[in-house]
Amino acid sequence: MSLSPNVYSRRSSRYYALGLLTLVYTFNFVDRQLLAILQESIKADLLLSDSQLGLLTGFAFAVFYVLAGIPIARWADRSNRKNIIALAIGCWSFMTAISGLVQSYTQLLLARIGVGVGEAGGSPPAHSIISDIFPPENRASALAFYCTGINIGVLVGFLFGGWLNEVFSWRVAFFVVGAPGLIIALIVGFTLREPIRGFSENKSTPTGPQVSYGVVFSTLWNRRSFRHIAAGAALNAFATYSTSSWIASFMIRSHGLSTGEIGTWLAAIMGLGGAFGVFFGGYIAERLALKDVRWYVWLPSLTGVVCIPFLVATYLVSDPYHSFYLQIIPGILFNVYIGNALAMTHGLVGLRMRALSSAILFFILNIIGLGLGPWLVGVLSDALAPTFGIESLRYAMVFLIPPVMCWSALHFYLGANSLASDLKQAPD
């Protein structure tokens, strides 16, 4: 669709695009998170181990998600991004819906791979659009608002998934949650406008051949701040995805609660609380960065440290409701990093590198965070089962998640040392 240069000069147009893209990201995480609240029922129905469940929610999904994300992001850096997003949401929603038809672990694994490939086309082009329509001084909060879709998706996935499973079945939950995404795909295709690249910064898109993978990767990797930001983000994601993938199973096994009750609690804690944290993480960092740009990485370092004692206590207390209360602080602070990490990554590269730079960041983040996190928790839980029995998942989480969160905070802190100088060296 052609676009007048002044379409996104209107505030209403910018915020409509941001709101619609956030809705798309919400459905991305509804479809992704749904499996976490359903996995105990699926485990019993299909006779699966924790290692198999961890592979479903982690490595198998993440590998295809990140491998598809790189070429799709490169496509987005030269093509119509809103069409790519519409196609992507249609694909992952269809694959979610048909997950309700599977009869074996292999079929469910293939369906989740299909969801991962579809979801790979959502975020890199969306990040690129947002950076084109919001100026640098508002970019972190705009990207953070977009990333509230993670937590809204977690809210819907836990709440609806938990009750649909309890009242109907896990198969019905997949059907009900997958179908609406097909409608959102049509809305994106017909109403979202493709922005001019560089519009928010009054820059023209560089002419000539498209920037190669190697140039974008080397531009980022040669920035010491990016290496630490990427490591901090990946390790934070390890803790976040491990928690969101296994916390419902932990509450069922160790505390004997139903999926409906668990889904309601986690929807409030990780959904509403998390959305609050991720948006205000970007907003507060922008305000603090007016005095010192290093606050973009200092803030996620600080919030990561604050989470650690609450995480330990969450898994060790004996009362389920005390555990829920302790989860509130990590639930709010877990994703503070993401808007800031994205904004800084885009600040380190040129205009035609942004979608691919997002894909590179997400490649690192998702291989370590989404790929290894849930899977390693499952593997460790199986390994500890002979010693701890049904409580093996409790100790797998406490042995892995808090130490990794501490490691993440250290990388964000170290990333501050060269951030200001690296931003000044960013290409046009």
C-alpha positions in Angstrom: 0.0 0.0 0.0 1.4 3.4 -0.9 1.8 5.9 1.8 1.8 9.7 2.0 4.9 11.0 3.9 2.6 12.7 6.4 0.4 9.8 7.4 2.4 9.0 10.6 2.9 12.7 11.4 -0.5 12.4 13.0 -0.3 11.1 16.6 -3.5 9.1 16.2 -2.0 7.1 13.3 1.2 6.4 15.2 -0.8 5.1 18.2 -3.2 3.1 16.1 -0.3 1.3 14.5 1.3 0.7 17.9 -1.9 -0.5 19.4 -2.6 -2.9 16.6 1.0 -4.3 16.6 0.7 -4.8 20.4 -2.5 -6.7 19.8 -0.7 -8.9 17.3 2.1 -9.5 19.8 -0.5 -10.4 22.4 -1.8 -13.2 20.2 1.7 -14.3 19.6 2.2 -14.9 23.3 -1.3 -16.3 23.9 -0.6 -19.0 21.4 2.9 -19.5 22.9 1.9 -19.4 26.5 -1.2 -21.6 26.2 0.9 -24.8 26.3 2.3 -24.0 29.7 -1.1 -24.1 31.5 -2.2 -27.1 29.6 0.9 -29.2 29.8 0.0 -31.3 32.9 -3.2 -32.4 31.1 -1.3 -33.0 27.9 1.4 -34.9 29.8 -1.2 -37.3 31.3 -3.1 -37.7 28.0 -0.1 -38.4 25.8 2.1 -40.0 28.5 5.1 -37.5 28.3 8.1 -36.9 30.4 9.3 -33.5 31.7 12.1 -33.5 29.2 9.7 -33.9 26.4 7.5 -31.1 27.7 10.6 -28.9 28.0 11.5 -29.6 24.4 8.0 -28.7 23.3 7.9 -25.3 25.1 11.7 -24.7 24.7 14.3 -25.9 22.3 12.1 -27.4 19.4 10.0 -24.2 19.3 13.0 -21.9 19.7 15.2 -23.4 17.1 12.7 -23.0 14.3 11.5 -19.7 15.6 15.0 -18.1 15.4 16.1 -19.9 12.2 13.1 -18.6 10.4 13.4 -15.2 12.0 16.7 -14.3 10.4 15.6 -14.6 6.7 12.1 -13.2 7.5 13.8 -10.1 9.1 16.0 -9.7 6.0 12.9 -9.9 3.9 11.3 -7.2 6.2 14.2 -4.9 5.7 13.5 -4.6 2.0 9.8 -5.4 1.6 6.3 -4.5 2.9 6.5 -5.3 6.6 2.8 -5.1 7.4 2.0 -7.9 4.8 4.7 -10.1 6.4 3.1 -9.5 9.8 -0.4 -10.4 8.5 0.9 -13.6 6.9 2.7 -14.6 10.1 -0.2 -14.2 12.5 -2.4 -16.2 10.1 0.1 -19.0 10.0 0.8 -19.3 13.8 -2.9 -19.0 14.7 -3.8 -21.8 12.3 -1.1 -24.0 13.7 -2.3 -23.3 17.2 -5.9 -24.2 16.4 -4.9 -27.6 14.8 -2.8 -28.5 17.9 -6.1 -29.5 19.4 -6.3 -32.4 16.8 -3.0 -34.1 17.6 -2.9 -37.7 18.7 0.8 -38.1 19.5 3.9 -36.3 20.8 5.3 -36.2 17.3 2.2 -34.5 15.9 2.2 -32.0 18.7 5.9 -31.3 18.2 5.3 -30.6 14.5 2.4 -28.3 15.3 4.5 -26.3 17.8 7.3 -26.0 15.2 4.7 -24.6 12.8 3.7 -22.1 15.5 7.3 -21.1 16.0 7.9 -20.5 12.2 4.8 -18.4 12.1 5.7 -16.3 15.1 9.2 -15.7 13.7 7.5 -13.3 11.2 5.9 -11.1 13.9 8.3 -9.2 15.9 11.3 -8.1 13.7 9.1 -6.3 11.1 7.0 -4.8 13.9 10.1 -3.5 15.7 11.2 -1.9 12.5 7.9 -0.2 11.9 7.8 1.2 15.5 11.3 2.6 15.2 10.3 4.3 12.0 7.3 6.0 13.4 8.6 7.0 16.9 11.6 9.2 17.3 14.7 8.0 19.3 13.7 9.8 22.5 10.3 8.0 22.6 11.4 4.7 21.1 12.1 2.7 24.3 8.7 3.5 25.8 7.0 2.7 22.4 8.8 -0.6 22.1 8.1 -1.3 25.8 4.4 -0.7 25.2 4.6 -3.1 22.3 6.2 -5.6 24.6 3.3 -5.4 27.0 1.8 -7.8 24.5 4.0 -10.5 26.1 2.3 -10.1 29.4 -1.2 -9.5 28.1 -0.7 -12.6 26.1 0.4 -14.5 29.2 -2.7 -13.1 31.0 -5.1 -14.4 28.4 -3.2 -17.6 27.9 -3.2 -18.5 31.6 -6.7 -17.3 32.3 -8.6 -18.7 29.3 -6.4 -21.7 29.0 -6.7 -22.7 32.6 -10.5 -22.4 32.7 -11.1 -23.9 29.2 -9.0 -26.9 30.2 -10.9 -27.3 33.5 -14.4 -26.9 32.0 -13.8 -28.5 28.6 -10.4 -30.0 27.7 -7.0 -29.0 26.5 -8.0 -29.7 22.9 -10.9 -27.2 23.0 -8.5 -24.6 24.5 -6.3 -24.8 21.5 -9.2 -24.3 19.1 -10.7 -21.4 21.0 -7.5 -19.5 21.4 -6.1 -20.1 17.8 -9.1 -19.0 15.8 -9.3 -15.2 16.6 -5.8 -14.7 15.3 -7.1 -15.3 11.7 -9.4 -12.3 12.1 -6.5 -10.1 13.4 -4.5 -11.1 10.3 -7.2 -9.6 8.1 -7.3 -6.4 10.2 -3.6 -6.0 9.9 -3.6 -6.6 6.1 -6.4 -4.1 5.4 -5.8 -1.3 8.0 -2.1 -1.0 8.9 -0.1 1.4 6.8 3.5 0.8 5.8 5.7 3.7 7.0 8.5 5.3 5.2 11.8 4.1 6.6 13.6 6.7 8.7 10.4 8.8 8.9 10.7 9.6 12.6 14.3 10.8 12.2 13.9 12.7 8.9 16.4 10.4 7.3 16.2 8.9 3.9 16.7 5.2 3.3 20.2 4.6 2.0 20.3 3.6 -1.7 22.3 0.7 -3.0 22.3 -3.0 -2.3 20.8 -4.3 0.9 23.1 -4.6 3.8 24.4 -8.2 4.2 23.9 -10.4 7.2 27.6 -10.2 8.0 27.7 -6.4 8.0 24.7 -6.2 10.4 26.1 -8.9 12.7 29.6 -7.4 12.8 28.2 -3.9 13.4 26.5 -5.2 16.5 29.1 -7.7 17.6 31.9 -5.1 17.4 30.0 -3.0 20.0 31.0 -4.3 23.5 27.7 -2.9 24.9 25.6 -5.0 22.6 27.5 -8.2 23.6 26.6 -7.6 27.2 23.1 -6.4 26.4 22.4 -9.6 24.4 23.9 -11.8 27.1 21.9 -10.0 29.8 18.7 -10.3 27.7 19.2 -14.0 26.9 19.9 -14.9 30.6 16.9 -12.8 31.8 14.8 -14.6 29.2 16.1 -18.0 30.4 14.7 -17.1 33.9 11.5 -15.7 32.5 10.6 -18.5 30.0 11.6 -21.2 32.5 9.3 -19.6 35.0 6.3 -19.1 32.7 6.7 -22.6 31.2 6.9 -24.5 34.5 5.2 -22.4 37.2 1.8 -23.8 36.6 3.1 -27.4 36.7 5.0 -26.5 39.9 1.8 -25.2 41.6 -0.1 -28.3 40.5 2.5 -30.8 41.7 3.8 -29.2 44.8 0.6 -27.4 46.0 -2.2 -29.4 44.4 -4.1 -26.5 42.8 -6.4 -26.6 39.8 -5.6 -25.1 36.4 -8.5 -22.6 36.7 -7.3 -21.2 40.0 -3.6 -21.2 38.9 -4.5 -19.5 35.6 -6.4 -16.8 37.4 -3.6 -16.0 39.8 -0.9 -16.1 37.1 -3.0 -14.0 34.8 -3.0 -11.2 37.4 0.7 -11.7 38.5 2.5 -12.3 35.2 -0.1 -10.7 33.0 -1.2 -7.4 34.6 1.8 -7.0 36.8 4.2 -7.9 34.0 2.6 -5.5 31.5 2.9 -2.7 34.1 6.6 -3.5 34.6 7.6 -3.8 31.0 6.0 -0.5 30.0 7.2 1.5 33.0 10.6 -0.1 32.6 11.0 1.6 29.2 9.2 4.8 30.4 11.3 5.3 33.5 14.6 4.4 31.7 13.8 7.1 29.1 13.4 9.7 31.8 16.5 8.7 33.7 18.5 8.5 30.4 18.0 12.2 29.8 20.8 12.6 32.5 22.7 9.4 31.7 22.1 7.1 28.8 23.5 4.2 30.8 20.2 4.0 32.7 18.8 2.0 29.8 21.0 -0.9 31.0 21.4 0.0 34.7 17.7 -0.3 35.3 17.3 -4.0 34.1 20.4 -4.8 36.1 18.9 -3.3 39.3 15.5 -5.0 38.8 17.2 -8.3 38.1 19.0 -8.2 41.4 15.7 -7.3 43.2 14.0 -10.4 41.8 16.5 -12.9 43.1 15.4 -13.4 46.8 11.8 -13.4 45.8 12.4 -16.2 43.3 14.2 -18.3 45.8 11.4 -17.9 48.4 8.7 -18.5 45.7 9.9 -22.1 45.2 10.7 -22.9 48.8 7.7 -21.7 50.9 5.1 -24.4 51.8 1.9 -22.3 51.5 0.7 -21.9 47.9 -0.8 -18.5 48.4 2.4 -17.2 50.0 4.1 -18.5 46.9 1.7 -16.5 44.7 2.3 -13.3 46.8 6.1 -13.7 46.4 5.7 -14.1 42.7 4.3 -10.6 42.4 7.7 -8.8 42.4 9.4 -11.0 39.8 6.2 -10.9 37.8 6.3 -7.1 37.6 10.1 -6.9 37.1 10.9 -9.9 34.9 10.6 -8.1 31.5 11.8 -4.6 32.4 14.8 -5.3 30.2 13.1 -5.9 26.9 12.1 -2.4 25.7 15.4 -1.0 26.7 17.4 -3.8 25.0 15.5 -3.4 21.8 15.8 0.4 21.8 19.6 0.3 22.4 20.0 -2.4 19.7 18.2 -0.2 17.1 20.3 2.7 18.3 23.5 0.9 17.4 22.6 0.2 13.7 21.5 1.9 10.6 18.0 2.3 9.2 18.0 -0.7 6.9 19.5 -2.9 9.6 16.7 -2.6 12.3 14.5 -5.6 11.5 17.6 -7.8 11.1 19.2 -6.4 14.3 16.0 -7.4 16.2 16.2 -10.8 14.7 19.8 -11.2 15.7 19.0 -10.1 19.3 16.1 -12.4 19.4 18.2 -15.3 17.9 20.6 -15.0 20.9 17.8 -14.3 23.4 15.6 -17.2 22.2 18.3 -19.9 21.7 19.5 -19.4 25.3 16.3 -18.2 27.0 13.5 -19.9 25.3 15.5 -22.8 23.8 17.6 -23.9 26.8 15.6 -22.5 29.7 12.4 -24.6 29.8 14.2 -27.7 28.4 17.0 -27.6 31.0 14.5 -27.2 33.8 12.7 -30.3 32.5 15.9 -32.3 32.1 17.0 -31.4 35.7 13.6 -32.2 37.1 13.8 -35.7 35.5 17.3 -36.1 36.9 16.2 -35.1 40.4 13.1 -37.2 40.4 14.7 -40.3 41.9 15.9 -38.2 44.9 13.0 -35.7 45.3 10.1 -37.5 43.7 7.2 -35.2 42.9 9.1 -32.2 44.3 11.9 -32.6 41.7 10.5 -29.7 39.7 10.6 -27.4 42.8 14.3 -28.0 43.2 15.1 -27.8 39.5 13.6 -24.3 39.4 15.4 -23.1 42.6 18.7 -24.5 41.5 18.6 -22.9 38.0 16.5 -19.8 37.8 17.8 -17.4 40.6 21.5 -18.0 39.7 20.9 -17.3 36.1 19.0 -14.1 37.0 22.0 -12.9 38.9 24.3 -13.6 35.9 21.9 -11.6 33.7 22.1 -8.6 36.0 25.9 -8.6 35.9 25.9 -8.5 32.1 23.5 -5.5 32.0 25.7 -3.7 34.5 28.9 -4.3 32.4 27.1 -3.2 29.3 26.8 0.3 30.6 30.6 0.9 30.4 30.7 1.4 26.7 27.1 2.2 25.8 27.4 5.9 25.3 30.5 5.7 23.0 29.0 2.8 21.0 25.8 4.7 20.3 27.8 7.6 18.9 29.5 5.2 16.4 26.1 4.0 15.0 26.0 4.2 11.1 23.2 6.1 9.3 
